[in-house]
Amino acid sequence: AASPRLPRVLLEQMAQGGRLIIPVGSHQEQDLMKVVKADDGYSISNLGSCRFVPLLGNGAWDES
């Protein structure tokens, strides 16, 4: 599910060397992002355009 930004709540759960693949952007279009947790932070790569349903809950869009 797509998020308007990289959700801090998911980043904080990542283990060293962990990977997160998540669509990030608007309701209409997102970029598929690959995040890898490293010793000195995160490595973020854009894997291209996509379109997913919206992510709901903590760190996502407001449900209003």
LUMVEX-293995 format. One record per residue: x, y, z of N, C-alpha, C in turn; residue number from 0; residue in one letter. Coordinates in nm, 4 decimals, always signed. Each point is the difference from the previous one (the first is absolute). Layout:
# residues N
+----------+----------+----------+----------+----------+----------+----------+----------+----------+------+-------+
|       nu |       nv |       nw |      cau |      cav |      caw |       cu |       cv |       cw | tilo | tivex |
+----------+----------+----------+----------+----------+----------+----------+----------+----------+------+-------+
|        X |        Y |        Z |        X |        Y |        Z |        X |        Y |        Z |  NUM |     A |
...
+----------+----------+----------+----------+----------+----------+----------+----------+----------+------+-------+
***
This chain:
# residues 64
+----------+----------+----------+----------+----------+----------+----------+----------+----------+------+-------+
|       nu |       nv |       nw |      cau |      cav |      caw |       cu |       cv |       cw | tilo | tivex |
+----------+----------+----------+----------+----------+----------+----------+----------+----------+------+-------+
|  +0.0832 |  -0.1179 |  +0.0000 |  -0.0832 |  +0.1179 |  +0.0000 |  +0.0879 |  +0.1246 |  +0.0000 |    0 |     A |
|  -0.0446 |  +0.1052 |  -0.0665 |  +0.0788 |  +0.1227 |  -0.0180 |  -0.0095 |  +0.0928 |  +0.1199 |    1 |     A |
|  +0.1086 |  +0.0703 |  +0.0251 |  +0.0086 |  +0.0963 |  +0.1095 |  +0.0402 |  +0.1361 |  -0.0561 |    2 |     S |
|  -0.0427 |  +0.1099 |  +0.0633 |  +0.0384 |  +0.1330 |  -0.0485 |  +0.1477 |  +0.0299 |  +0.0235 |    3 |     P |
|  +0.0640 |  -0.0729 |  +0.0915 |  +0.1423 |  +0.0180 |  +0.0321 |  +0.0500 |  -0.1307 |  +0.0584 |    4 |     R |
|  +0.1303 |  -0.0139 |  +0.0176 |  +0.0532 |  -0.1196 |  +0.0651 |  -0.0458 |  +0.0008 |  +0.1457 |    5 |     L |
|  -0.0778 |  -0.1000 |  +0.0421 |  -0.0529 |  +0.0000 |  +0.1365 |  +0.1094 |  -0.0262 |  +0.1042 |    6 |     P |
|  +0.0212 |  +0.0966 |  +0.0876 |  +0.1007 |  -0.0119 |  +0.1064 |  -0.0243 |  -0.1264 |  +0.0832 |    7 |     R |
|  -0.1270 |  -0.0324 |  +0.0252 |  -0.0328 |  -0.1173 |  +0.0821 |  +0.0530 |  -0.1292 |  -0.0638 |    8 |     V |
|  +0.0013 |  -0.0087 |  -0.1324 |  +0.0548 |  -0.1181 |  -0.0672 |  +0.1522 |  +0.0035 |  -0.0035 |    9 |     L |
|  +0.0581 |  +0.1179 |  -0.0227 |  +0.1461 |  +0.0123 |  -0.0016 |  +0.0602 |  -0.0399 |  +0.1345 |   10 |     L |
|  -0.0662 |  +0.0377 |  +0.1081 |  +0.0506 |  -0.0306 |  +0.1340 |  -0.0025 |  -0.1495 |  +0.0312 |   11 |     E |
|  -0.0813 |  -0.0766 |  -0.0712 |  -0.0094 |  -0.1440 |  +0.0226 |  +0.1042 |  -0.0796 |  -0.0780 |   12 |     Q |
|  +0.0707 |  +0.0648 |  -0.0907 |  +0.0932 |  -0.0717 |  -0.0867 |  +0.1241 |  -0.0468 |  +0.0746 |   13 |     M |
|  +0.0410 |  -0.1238 |  -0.0255 |  +0.1240 |  -0.0542 |  +0.0545 |  +0.1166 |  +0.0425 |  -0.0891 |   14 |     A |
|  +0.1200 |  -0.0091 |  +0.0532 |  +0.1210 |  +0.0285 |  -0.0775 |  +0.0005 |  -0.0869 |  -0.1262 |   15 |     Q |
|  +0.0151 |  +0.0603 |  -0.1168 |  -0.0030 |  -0.0718 |  -0.1266 |  -0.1401 |  -0.0276 |  -0.0519 |   16 |     G |
|  -0.1025 |  +0.0417 |  +0.0764 |  -0.1396 |  -0.0215 |  -0.0398 |  -0.0377 |  +0.0825 |  -0.1214 |   17 |     G |
|  -0.1016 |  -0.0479 |  -0.0715 |  -0.0469 |  +0.0683 |  -0.1215 |  -0.1480 |  +0.0295 |  +0.0100 |   18 |     R |
|  -0.0385 |  +0.1153 |  -0.0502 |  -0.1395 |  +0.0407 |  -0.0069 |  -0.0260 |  +0.0444 |  -0.1432 |   19 |     L |
|  -0.1015 |  -0.0594 |  -0.0628 |  -0.0437 |  +0.0422 |  -0.1335 |  -0.1385 |  +0.0600 |  +0.0189 |   20 |     I |
|  -0.0151 |  +0.1297 |  -0.0340 |  -0.1266 |  +0.0682 |  +0.0254 |  -0.0257 |  +0.1065 |  -0.1066 |   21 |     I |
|  -0.1246 |  +0.0070 |  -0.0506 |  -0.0370 |  +0.1082 |  -0.0914 |  -0.0222 |  +0.1293 |  +0.0799 |   22 |     P |
|  +0.0611 |  +0.1094 |  -0.0452 |  -0.0086 |  +0.1287 |  +0.0688 |  -0.0397 |  +0.1071 |  -0.1004 |   23 |     V |
|  -0.0999 |  +0.0814 |  +0.0357 |  -0.0414 |  +0.1090 |  -0.0881 |  -0.1422 |  +0.0437 |  +0.0275 |   24 |     G |
|  -0.0666 |  +0.0484 |  -0.1030 |  -0.1375 |  +0.0479 |  +0.0121 |  -0.0974 |  -0.1159 |  -0.0154 |   25 |     S |
|  -0.1295 |  +0.0295 |  +0.0145 |  -0.1027 |  -0.1024 |  -0.0222 |  +0.0002 |  -0.0463 |  -0.1458 |   26 |     H |
|  +0.0386 |  +0.0867 |  -0.0925 |  -0.0069 |  -0.0312 |  -0.1426 |  +0.1238 |  -0.0723 |  -0.0536 |   27 |     Q |
|  +0.1171 |  +0.0304 |  +0.0530 |  +0.1236 |  -0.0586 |  -0.0532 |  +0.1060 |  -0.0050 |  +0.1092 |   28 |     E |
|  +0.0721 |  -0.1100 |  +0.0019 |  +0.1070 |  -0.0161 |  +0.0977 |  +0.1272 |  -0.0472 |  -0.0696 |   29 |     Q |
|  +0.1096 |  +0.0075 |  +0.0747 |  +0.1269 |  -0.0604 |  -0.0405 |  +0.0246 |  -0.1167 |  +0.0937 |   30 |     D |
|  +0.0406 |  -0.1132 |  -0.0553 |  +0.0304 |  -0.1174 |  +0.0806 |  +0.1404 |  +0.0190 |  +0.0580 |   31 |     L |
|  +0.0084 |  +0.0119 |  +0.1321 |  +0.1252 |  +0.0287 |  +0.0679 |  +0.0536 |  -0.1247 |  +0.0693 |   32 |     M |
|  +0.1316 |  -0.0186 |  -0.0098 |  +0.0690 |  -0.1082 |  +0.0702 |  +0.0882 |  +0.0649 |  +0.1061 |   33 |     K |
|  -0.0231 |  -0.0367 |  +0.1259 |  +0.0768 |  +0.0540 |  +0.1124 |  +0.0775 |  -0.1152 |  +0.0629 |   34 |     V |
|  +0.1300 |  +0.0179 |  +0.0183 |  +0.0849 |  -0.0997 |  +0.0658 |  +0.0637 |  +0.0678 |  +0.1205 |   35 |     V |
|  -0.0129 |  -0.0625 |  +0.1184 |  +0.0607 |  +0.0568 |  +0.1203 |  +0.1467 |  -0.0409 |  +0.0069 |   36 |     K |
|  +0.0868 |  +0.1008 |  +0.0138 |  +0.1447 |  -0.0210 |  +0.0066 |  +0.0535 |  +0.0502 |  +0.1337 |   37 |     A |
|  +0.1287 |  -0.0208 |  +0.0231 |  +0.0646 |  +0.0451 |  +0.1242 |  -0.0169 |  +0.1504 |  +0.0220 |   38 |     D |
|  +0.0101 |  +0.0766 |  -0.1074 |  -0.0012 |  +0.1458 |  +0.0103 |  -0.1326 |  +0.0636 |  -0.0396 |   39 |     D |
|  -0.1087 |  -0.0770 |  -0.0039 |  -0.1306 |  +0.0550 |  -0.0351 |  -0.0736 |  -0.0892 |  -0.0973 |   40 |     G |
|  -0.0567 |  +0.0618 |  -0.1026 |  -0.0809 |  -0.0718 |  -0.0977 |  +0.0487 |  +0.0308 |  -0.1405 |   41 |     Y |
|  -0.0039 |  -0.0994 |  -0.0865 |  +0.0243 |  +0.0171 |  -0.1426 |  -0.1359 |  -0.0060 |  -0.0680 |   42 |     S |
|  -0.0333 |  +0.1019 |  -0.0798 |  -0.1318 |  +0.0072 |  -0.0639 |  +0.0172 |  +0.0054 |  -0.1507 |   43 |     I |
|  -0.0709 |  -0.0902 |  -0.0711 |  +0.0032 |  -0.0054 |  -0.1469 |  -0.1414 |  +0.0110 |  -0.0549 |   44 |     S |
|  -0.0148 |  +0.0684 |  -0.1131 |  -0.1276 |  +0.0098 |  -0.0693 |  -0.0036 |  -0.1084 |  -0.1071 |   45 |     N |
|  -0.0983 |  -0.0908 |  +0.0088 |  -0.0118 |  -0.1108 |  -0.0942 |  -0.0959 |  +0.0294 |  -0.1156 |   46 |     L |
|  -0.0591 |  +0.1208 |  -0.0020 |  -0.0870 |  +0.0376 |  -0.1106 |  -0.1410 |  +0.0344 |  +0.0440 |   47 |     G |
|  -0.0785 |  +0.0457 |  -0.0950 |  -0.1374 |  +0.0426 |  +0.0256 |  -0.0929 |  -0.1188 |  +0.0183 |   48 |     S |
|  -0.1052 |  +0.0225 |  +0.0815 |  -0.0996 |  -0.1042 |  +0.0245 |  -0.1264 |  +0.0653 |  +0.0552 |   49 |     C |
|  -0.1007 |  -0.0838 |  +0.0259 |  -0.1233 |  +0.0490 |  +0.0617 |  -0.0603 |  -0.1111 |  +0.0843 |   50 |     R |
|  -0.0130 |  +0.0253 |  +0.1298 |  -0.0534 |  -0.0961 |  +0.0959 |  -0.1165 |  +0.0620 |  +0.0756 |   51 |     F |
|  -0.0737 |  -0.0820 |  +0.0734 |  -0.1053 |  +0.0496 |  +0.0884 |  +0.0661 |  +0.0722 |  +0.1168 |   52 |     V |
|  -0.0700 |  +0.0948 |  +0.0661 |  +0.0605 |  +0.0765 |  +0.1089 |  +0.0212 |  -0.0829 |  +0.1274 |   53 |     P |
|  +0.1105 |  +0.0277 |  +0.0669 |  +0.0292 |  -0.0574 |  +0.1308 |  -0.0825 |  +0.0743 |  +0.1034 |   54 |     L |
|  -0.0585 |  -0.0722 |  +0.0947 |  -0.0777 |  +0.0593 |  +0.1064 |  +0.0683 |  -0.0251 |  +0.1335 |   55 |     L |
|  -0.0245 |  +0.0861 |  +0.0969 |  +0.0559 |  -0.0205 |  +0.1338 |  +0.1152 |  +0.0938 |  +0.0307 |   56 |     G |
|  +0.0765 |  -0.0361 |  +0.1021 |  +0.1104 |  +0.0818 |  +0.0494 |  +0.1060 |  +0.0195 |  -0.1087 |   57 |     N |
|  +0.0369 |  +0.1236 |  -0.0286 |  +0.1011 |  +0.0306 |  -0.0996 |  -0.0522 |  +0.0068 |  -0.1414 |   58 |     G |
|  -0.1314 |  -0.0084 |  -0.0187 |  -0.0602 |  +0.0008 |  -0.1331 |  -0.0823 |  +0.1269 |  -0.0185 |   59 |     A |
|  -0.0975 |  -0.0046 |  -0.0922 |  -0.0903 |  +0.1128 |  -0.0209 |  -0.0997 |  +0.0096 |  +0.1129 |   60 |     W |
|  -0.0432 |  +0.1217 |  +0.0282 |  -0.1086 |  +0.0180 |  +0.0946 |  -0.1246 |  -0.0609 |  -0.0605 |   61 |     D |
|  -0.0812 |  -0.0625 |  +0.0827 |  -0.1195 |  -0.0677 |  -0.0501 |  -0.1182 |  +0.0954 |  -0.0161 |   62 |     E |
|  +0.0191 |  +0.1280 |  +0.0274 |  -0.1095 |  +0.0968 |  -0.0116 |  -0.0313 |  +0.0360 |  -0.1418 |   63 |     S |
+----------+----------+----------+----------+----------+----------+----------+----------+----------+------+-------+
***
